[in-house]
Amino acid sequence: MRDVIYPIGGPRPPSSEEKCSLCKRTIPYSKLMRCFRCKRLFCKSCVTEDLVEGKYLVCLNCARRFVSPKGTFKSKYTPLTLYLSRKANWTRWVKLQFSRIEGIIGKDLPASAHRTSEWWTNTTSSQGKAWLSVGWKVKEVNLEEGTVIFTRPEVLTREKKHRRKRASALVSLPEYKPRKTRKPSLTRIAIAQARLQNISRRKASIRKYRGKFRPKSAYEKRLWKSEEKP
């Protein structure tokens, strides 16, 4: 009996099994899904809907390329540079875990970053330029806990205010000239005197009463009746 040859992309036997192209798990062919962009087979956990139309299934690799294309960042660690530059607005130091850095850059750190602390030195390497270009430096690395501390003390130091220098005795200052005051005109003087005379006449016309007696005002007379007492 001859073996049946199945063409690429055609029907497969129901008992055949294949691996997911992303997570490498062995799953029956009937449960695998094909990506609309790269045409590869993936399991349900490694597939999502199309970000634009939402009708077709796309693998996570193609979805990540669509969100952050290659031309967006010049280096692998450029997202870390952008993250530290935003942090510099309100803090002087940042403590990050290795897993947090991997989430920022979207890729895994090399094995040397988890084994040796020399990978985190402040040099002109590709990873060193990521934090040195923004003014940050690595202060401490803990390989057991998987953490690193970045500091930026030089940029955020408080600037000293320059005091104003006193002028020396040799400097010649201009002479002080007092401002000239103008005398009021005769018309303004006459108006002021007339107002003072009017005020004095009004005071003289007011009747004076002995003791605490005070006549009712026009407002009080309107408010209460003459028969009733307040």
C-alpha positions, 0 to 999 in steps of 0.5 A: 500500500502506497503512502498518501502524500498531502500537499502543503496547505491542503487537508491533513489526516485527523490523527496528525500532530504539529507544533505551534510556531511560537510556544512549540507545543505539540497540538492536534492539527485540528486545533491549530489556527493559521495566521493571516499574515505569516501563514504559519500555524499557532495554538489558540493562546498565541493568536489574536484578532487583526488590529485593523479590521478584526475579522482575521486571526493574527499571531502575536509576533505579527501583532507586535510588529504592527504595534512597534515596527522596526523603524520606530526604534533605532536600538534594542534598548531605545524603549528603556532610554525613553522610559528613563527620560520620562522618569527624570522629570520627577525622580533622581533614582529608579529601581527596576527588576530585570523582568520589568526591563524586559517588558519595557524593551519587549525582548529578553535580556541576554544570559550575561545580564543575569550572570555577571554584573559587568554587563551593567557597567557604565560603558559605551556598549549598546546597553550602556548608551541606553542610560548614559545618553539620558544622563543616568548611571547604574549605581547598584546591581543585585543578581540574586534578587534580579534588580538594578538601581539607576541614579541621575544626581548630576542633572537634578542638582539644585542650581545655585542662585547668583547673588548680585555683586556690590558696586565697588568704590571706583565705579562712578554712579550718576548723581541723584536728581530729585523729582520736581513737584508742581504747585497746584493751580489757583483754581484747585486751591479755590475749589478745595477751600469752598468744599471745606467751607461747605463742610463747616456750614453743615456741621454748624447747622446740625442741632445739638442735643443734651445727654443720650437723646437722639431723635428718630431718623426718617428711616425709623419713622417709616419703619415703625408706626408712631403708636407702637414702640419697637 
